[in-house]
Amino acid sequence: MTSSEKWAISVIVYKMVLNQRIGSRFGQLESVVKEIRIHEESGSFRVMYIATFSDAIYVLHSFQKKSQKTSNKDINIAKIRYKAITQKQ
């Protein structure tokens, strides 16, 4: 693992500890889905995840932000993956 990959993982874990929540556009799942916001020289990135199950932390979607508002496409990807995970539980 490269030093930059180790750094990225440490940032993600740190942000998970901070327990950042996603904005209100996620509707009823807002209280469950968390969002990690990463800002660096190459741009802004998001990681949407849930940590409500005792067996794992599930990453629903990660992407580079291209505008201020998270696109409906990215939100829908996370919603579809959330639904698939909860149906398996």
C-alpha positions as CSV (number, residue, x, y, z in Angstrom):
1,M,0.0,0.0,0.0
2,T,1.4,3.4,-1.0
3,S,1.7,6.3,1.5
4,S,-1.0,8.2,-0.3
5,E,-3.4,5.2,0.0
6,K,-2.6,4.9,3.7
7,W,-3.3,8.7,4.1
8,A,-6.6,8.4,2.2
9,I,-7.7,5.5,4.5
10,S,-6.7,7.4,7.6
11,V,-8.7,10.4,6.5
12,I,-11.8,8.2,5.8
13,V,-11.6,6.5,9.2
14,Y,-11.1,9.9,10.9
15,K,-14.2,11.3,9.2
16,M,-16.2,8.2,10.1
17,V,-15.3,8.8,13.7
18,L,-16.6,12.4,13.3
19,N,-19.9,10.8,12.2
20,Q,-20.7,13.3,9.5
21,R,-24.3,13.1,8.2
22,I,-25.5,13.6,4.6
23,G,-27.7,16.5,3.6
24,S,-31.5,16.5,3.5
25,R,-31.8,15.6,-0.2
26,F,-31.5,11.9,0.9
27,G,-35.0,12.0,2.4
28,Q,-36.0,9.5,5.0
29,L,-32.6,7.8,4.9
30,E,-30.9,11.0,6.1
31,S,-30.7,9.7,9.7
32,V,-28.9,6.5,8.6
33,V,-26.6,7.5,5.7
34,K,-23.4,9.3,6.5
35,E,-21.2,11.3,4.2
36,I,-17.5,11.9,4.2
37,R,-16.4,15.1,2.6
38,I,-12.8,15.2,1.3
39,H,-11.3,18.4,-0.2
40,E,-7.9,18.5,-1.8
41,E,-6.1,20.1,-4.7
42,S,-7.5,17.7,-7.3
43,G,-11.1,18.4,-6.2
44,S,-13.8,17.5,-3.8
45,F,-14.9,14.0,-3.2
46,R,-17.7,12.3,-1.3
47,V,-18.1,8.8,0.2
48,M,-21.6,7.8,1.3
49,Y,-21.8,5.0,3.8
50,I,-23.9,3.3,6.5
51,A,-22.7,1.9,9.8
52,T,-26.0,0.8,11.3
53,F,-25.4,-3.0,11.1
54,S,-23.2,-4.8,13.6
55,D,-21.3,-6.9,11.0
56,A,-20.0,-4.2,8.6
57,I,-19.7,-0.7,7.4
58,Y,-21.2,-0.5,3.9
59,V,-19.9,2.1,1.4
60,L,-22.9,3.0,-0.8
61,H,-21.2,5.3,-3.3
62,S,-18.1,7.4,-3.7
63,F,-17.5,10.0,-6.3
64,Q,-15.8,13.3,-7.2
65,K,-18.0,16.4,-6.9
66,K,-18.3,18.3,-10.1
67,S,-20.7,21.0,-8.8
68,Q,-22.0,22.5,-5.5
69,K,-25.1,20.3,-5.5
70,T,-24.8,16.5,-5.4
71,S,-26.4,15.1,-8.6
72,N,-29.6,13.1,-8.5
73,K,-27.7,10.3,-10.3
74,D,-25.2,10.0,-7.4
75,I,-28.0,10.1,-4.8
76,N,-30.0,7.5,-6.6
77,I,-27.0,5.1,-6.9
78,A,-26.6,5.3,-3.1
79,K,-30.4,4.8,-2.5
80,I,-30.4,1.7,-4.8
81,R,-27.4,0.2,-3.0
82,Y,-28.9,1.0,0.4
83,K,-32.1,-0.8,-0.6
84,A,-30.1,-3.9,-1.8
85,I,-28.2,-4.1,1.5
86,T,-31.3,-3.7,3.7
87,Q,-33.1,-6.5,1.7
88,K,-30.2,-8.9,2.5
89,Q,-30.2,-8.1,6.2
